[in-house]
Amino acid sequence: MSDIIRRDPRAEWIARNRLHPLHAAMQPLQHSWMGPNGIIRKNVHGVGFIGPNGIKRIDRSGAQQGGAAKRTAAVEVQLPLHQVPAPAFYINVVPDMVGGRLSNHDRDLLGLARQLAGSDGAVLAVVFGEHKETAFATAGVDRLLVLEGHEFDGYSPEQRVQGLRAVDNQFSPRHWLLPDSRSGGGELGRRFAASLKERPATRVWQIQGNECIGRAGAGQEDLARPLPRLVLAAVECAEPVSETRHEVLPVQLSTALARSLPRIEDLGAVAVDPAAIPMAEAEFIFSGGNGVTDWALFHQTAAALGATEGASRVAVDDGFMARDRQVGASGTWVTARVYVAVGISGAIQHLQGIGACDKVVAINLDPGCDMIKRADLSVIGESAAILQALITAVETYRNGAKRDAA
């Protein structure tokens, strides 16, 4: 065996990124500290602590399975404020804002913009319509421009390109950054580039000086080219901002946008069967585990909520769910906005698979299980009774909405 100490770059990146769900779990535990009276205190719950009788303590805190992340989540870290009173230039970012919030791809993009802006430039985020995001400050946004209006609702690429042209004329940014994604950023970026008669750099995953590197050849090759003004970046193009908070000063357009007759008409959203949505793309997942006693009621609840069904490995092995519904490191890694775990204790492989989910709701009988520690909202009780109450609440809410509409 070699004596060389191997580094884990991904673990180091998670330890630096305060926005990562597993950030707290990657921090070294404090085994001893000095108390107010000068006495050295020891952490008796620390991993590997040897008690006075010579017995090594067993870690029951759940820290190895993400439990420490939830215990320290309430401790708010006051990051230093980064201010740019008079920006020398702008780096404009157009995030996808799926569901009205910044996605992981958007945060990577803002991290790349922060690198290009340096200390003299400002990152200007351009958002269309209403949003629900409250963490622009910790994502690296110095200036925020919200283009409001019904003309930006739904699928409106022509009007959005016209809005970006107006922003380009007023702020003359050094670079435009858009996510090269299937959520709208890739198409909007290419339409915008055609409108500006500029050639964008696509699928960019790295920028070094005045050169950018993008994927080519079906993702099998790297293509290096001079850094253009318009960049469509891939996921994980840079590390998200984690060490500073920013002003997020609102800015407005100096001129009103001219409305043109669109050639594309949005006919509205098309209803999609939640069961047909791939697990990796689902935004609302209702997952069941060994604690589910009534699977017919489970399916009925998922249908009432309009959620995509998932399952733990135990439920799949027992034949209650199909193999393609398995969530976890040995199944599918999911990035849902809301993940509801019913009767799932929270094995480490399952917690790894839901590490990128925004909100986790746990329904379980055991208040000390690791899924409860990971969850943002926990409901302790029998799953069958809770699911039945949930169906009743959904039906009551929908009937009330129908009466109000009538």
Buried (B, 14 or more C-beta within 10 A) or exposed (E): EEEEEEEEEEEEBBBBBBBBBBBBBBEEBEEEEEEEEEEEEEEEEBBEBEEEEEEEBEBEBBBEBBBBBBEBEEEEEEBEEBEBEEBEBBBBBBBBBBBEBBBBBBBBBBBBBBBBBEEEBBBBBBBBBEBEBEEBBBBBBBBBBBBEEEBBEEBBBBBBBBBBBBBBEBBEBBBBBBBBBEBBBBBBBBBBBEBBEEEBBBBBBBBEEEEBBBBBEEEEEEBEEEBBBBBBBBBBBBBBBBBBBBBBBEBEBEEEBEEEEBEEEEEEEEEEEBBEBEBEEBBBBBBBBBBBEBBEBBBBBBBBBEBBBBBBBBBBEEEBBEEEBBBBBEBBBBBBBBBBBBBBBBBEBBBBBBBBBBEBBBBBEBEEBBBBBBBBEBBEEBBBEBBBEBBEEBEEEEEEEEEEEE
